[in-house]
Amino acid sequence: MLKTIELTNSNWTFDDAILLGKRGGFGQVHPGTNSTGVPVAIKLLDPGIKDPAHRELEFAQAYVGRPTKHIVPILDFGEDAKSGQSCIVMVRAERNLREYLISTKALPEQEAADILRQVAEGLVEAGDWIHRDLKPENVLQTNGQWQIADFGIARLADATTSARTLKDALTPPYAAPEQFDGRRATHATDVYSLGCIGFEMLSGKWPFPGPAHEDFAQQHRHELPILKNGSPLIRLLILRMLARPEVARPDIREAITELASSQLGQAGRGPAASRLAAASAVVAEETARQLAAAQGAAAKRKEREALASQALTELRGIADELLSRIKQNAPQARVVQGRPLPIVAFEIGLGQGTLAMSVGQFSDIPENAFHESKWDVVCGDVMVVKTAQYARSASLWYAKRGNGPYQWIEVAYWALNRDPSKQPCYLPPGEDADFAAAPIMHSWNLAYQPRPITGKDMESFLDRWIDFFASAVAMSRSVLNEVGVTARGWSCYATFR
């Protein structure tokens, strides 16, 4: 039956016998038209649901008539002049992401990354609003663009809400751990849900199987999903988005930068990718056991342990990828066996050169260990390239600097009165490493500015240390006599000195 509603901007007609999609928890959407026959979607809010209806109307008021690229445009809102029914009028979409995934299952990496990027840009467009219920059903396609809809339980970042509302409204396959705990949702909550959507687009399934609410709660709180599809870059990004500690998740703008990277899907395929996925599965199981054992610890200590565990999972994936690429390009290289794991991820030699990398060397760094530099360093590891003549090394710190995110960075040090053939070098956590990064005079200094090594920077990190290793191999006199010295090799050697 056709009905007409009168709102602020226009009169709108809809058929109340036809639904667009399934009935939602806070209302139902019908196909409608304006006075000239332009198709729209009209959402009738359930009068029995007060708080979510109020929030959605508040969001509609903030965004009505505002041009948006990745939020479904809102054309009108308010109460029908005759019936008093609360309504929101939106541009009618062509389909939602759930319908698309049902027809396609898993998506190619580039397409999945592009959809994730568009949804992430919609979160940026939403500003201080936190969606809190991101899922494929709320991602709609209009004129070829993917857009976010249904801000029924959204709220402003500085607003308060009840734990009961979170419990009743969350969608278990896509909910963040803090939502199951009834804790305050933040922008990191939306990042986690976006990671769940990305996992599903790449693999064709949810990160966790459930099936009951209690099962999902247990899995999101204490388990790590295993993603085998996609390149190392996108797998590591989604793994970070699904980190249980909120502070370990990437900022939404950082995620957009990585998703837009031209490197996605161009590296790490084949044997290296499968080895990386297998290693990630082992680390995920170990991390889950560690987290389960930490349940009785203090809340702050638990978060720090979880943050370190997440960091080492990321670094283990990078280490396996580096080793795989070296072995692919130098199959005669020898891997030193018998090293204790997880302290030494690998040590590989060719000619007189060796390259070693640790994972878990400094896994429990006190919170105030870098007091002077004001870095919050959670854990650290070491990279070393050496020959009989010289050694070059660097520290790898998982740290938060200033207002930036927690991330892995490469930091090398030098001192004027030290052996130049062993610099730049790493330092263990302590006063020297702290003072070198602080704005004070000290015998130790930074050899170069700290370099991020994850996300879009991972390829540069891998290439840099493969190049250092190649230069170390070239320093062998016998190799020099046979193949000559490349300009690039000697350029790198010059930096060692």
CORZI-V663140 format. One record per backbone hydrogen bond with DSSP energy under -0.5 kcal/mol. CO is the residue of the C=O (numbers start at 1). NH is the residue of the N-H. If there is no record, write none. Layout:
CO/NH ; CO/NH
This chain:
1/16 ; 3/14 ; 5/7 ; 5/12 ; 6/81 ; 10/7 ; 12/5 ; 13/33 ; 14/3 ; 14/16 ; 15/18 ; 19/21 ; 26/46 ; 27/24 ; 28/44 ; 29/20 ; 30/42 ; 31/15 ; 32/40 ; 33/13 ; 34/37 ; 38/34 ; 39/92 ; 40/32 ; 41/43 ; 41/90 ; 42/30 ; 42/44 ; 43/45 ; 43/88 ; 44/28 ; 46/49 ; 48/50 ; 49/53 ; 50/54 ; 51/55 ; 52/56 ; 53/57 ; 54/58 ; 55/59 ; 56/60 ; 57/61 ; 58/62 ; 59/63 ; 60/64 ; 63/66 ; 63/74 ; 70/148 ; 73/75 ; 73/91 ; 74/65 ; 76/89 ; 77/8 ; 78/87 ; 80/84 ; 85/80 ; 86/45 ; 87/78 ; 88/43 ; 89/75 ; 89/76 ; 90/41 ; 95/141 ; 96/100 ; 97/101 ; 98/102 ; 99/103 ; 100/104 ; 101/105 ; 108/112 ; 109/113 ; 110/114 ; 111/115 ; 112/116 ; 113/117 ; 114/118 ; 115/119 ; 116/120 ; 117/121 ; 118/122 ; 119/123 ; 120/124 ; 121/125 ; 122/126 ; 124/127 ; 126/129 ; 128/157 ; 129/131 ; 130/155 ; 135/138 ; 136/97 ; 136/98 ; 136/139 ; 138/140 ; 138/149 ; 139/97 ; 140/142 ; 140/147 ; 141/94 ; 141/95 ; 142/145 ; 145/142 ; 147/140 ; 148/72 ; 151/154 ; 155/130 ; 156/159 ; 162/166 ; 163/167 ; 164/168 ; 165/169 ; 166/170 ; 170/172 ; 171/174 ; 171/175 ; 172/175 ; 176/179 ; 176/180 ; 177/181 ; 178/183 ; 179/182 ; 186/189 ; 186/190 ; 187/191 ; 188/192 ; 189/193 ; 190/194 ; 191/195 ; 192/196 ; 193/197 ; 194/198 ; 195/199 ; 196/200 ; 197/201 ; 198/202 ; 199/203 ; 200/204 ; 201/107 ; 212/216 ; 213/217 ; 214/218 ; 215/219 ; 216/220 ; 217/221 ; 218/222 ; 219/223 ; 225/227 ; 226/228 ; 231/235 ; 232/236 ; 233/237 ; 234/238 ; 235/239 ; 236/240 ; 237/241 ; 238/242 ; 240/243 ; 245/248 ; 246/249 ; 247/406 ; 251/255 ; 252/256 ; 253/257 ; 254/258 ; 255/259 ; 256/260 ; 258/261 ; 261/264 ; 263/266 ; 269/272 ; 270/273 ; 270/274 ; 271/275 ; 272/276 ; 273/277 ; 274/278 ; 275/279 ; 276/280 ; 277/281 ; 278/282 ; 279/283 ; 280/284 ; 281/285 ; 282/286 ; 283/287 ; 284/288 ; 285/289 ; 286/290 ; 287/291 ; 288/292 ; 289/293 ; 290/294 ; 291/294 ; 292/295 ; 294/297 ; 298/302 ; 299/303 ; 300/304 ; 301/305 ; 302/306 ; 303/307 ; 304/308 ; 305/309 ; 306/310 ; 307/311 ; 308/312 ; 309/313 ; 310/314 ; 311/315 ; 312/316 ; 313/317 ; 314/318 ; 315/319 ; 316/320 ; 317/321 ; 318/322 ; 319/323 ; 320/324 ; 321/325 ; 322/326 ; 323/327 ; 324/328 ; 325/329 ; 326/330 ; 330/333 ; 334/336 ; 334/349 ; 340/344 ; 342/359 ; 343/345 ; 343/359 ; 346/357 ; 347/336 ; 348/355 ; 349/334 ; 350/353 ; 353/350 ; 354/386 ; 355/348 ; 356/384 ; 357/345 ; 357/346 ; 360/363 ; 362/380 ; 366/369 ; 368/371 ; 370/374 ; 370/375 ; 374/402 ; 375/377 ; 376/378 ; 376/400 ; 378/365 ; 379/398 ; 380/362 ; 381/396 ; 382/358 ; 383/394 ; 384/356 ; 385/392 ; 386/354 ; 390/387 ; 392/385 ; 394/383 ; 395/397 ; 395/411 ; 396/381 ; 397/399 ; 397/409 ; 398/378 ; 398/379 ; 399/407 ; 400/376 ; 400/402 ; 401/404 ; 407/399 ; 408/453 ; 409/397 ; 409/411 ; 410/451 ; 411/395 ; 412/447 ; 412/448 ; 413/424 ; 413/425 ; 414/445 ; 415/418 ; 419/422 ; 420/423 ; 421/391 ; 424/393 ; 425/413 ; 430/434 ; 431/435 ; 432/436 ; 433/437 ; 434/437 ; 434/438 ; 435/438 ; 436/446 ; 438/440 ; 443/416 ; 445/414 ; 451/410 ; 454/457 ; 455/458 ; 457/461 ; 458/462 ; 459/463 ; 460/464 ; 461/465 ; 462/466 ; 463/467 ; 464/468 ; 465/469 ; 466/470 ; 467/471 ; 468/472 ; 469/473 ; 470/474 ; 471/475 ; 472/475 ; 473/476 ; 476/480 ; 477/481 ; 478/482 ; 479/483 ; 480/484 ; 484/486 ; 486/490 ; 487/491 ; 488/492 ; 489/493 ; 490/494 ; 491/495 ; 492/496 ; 493/497
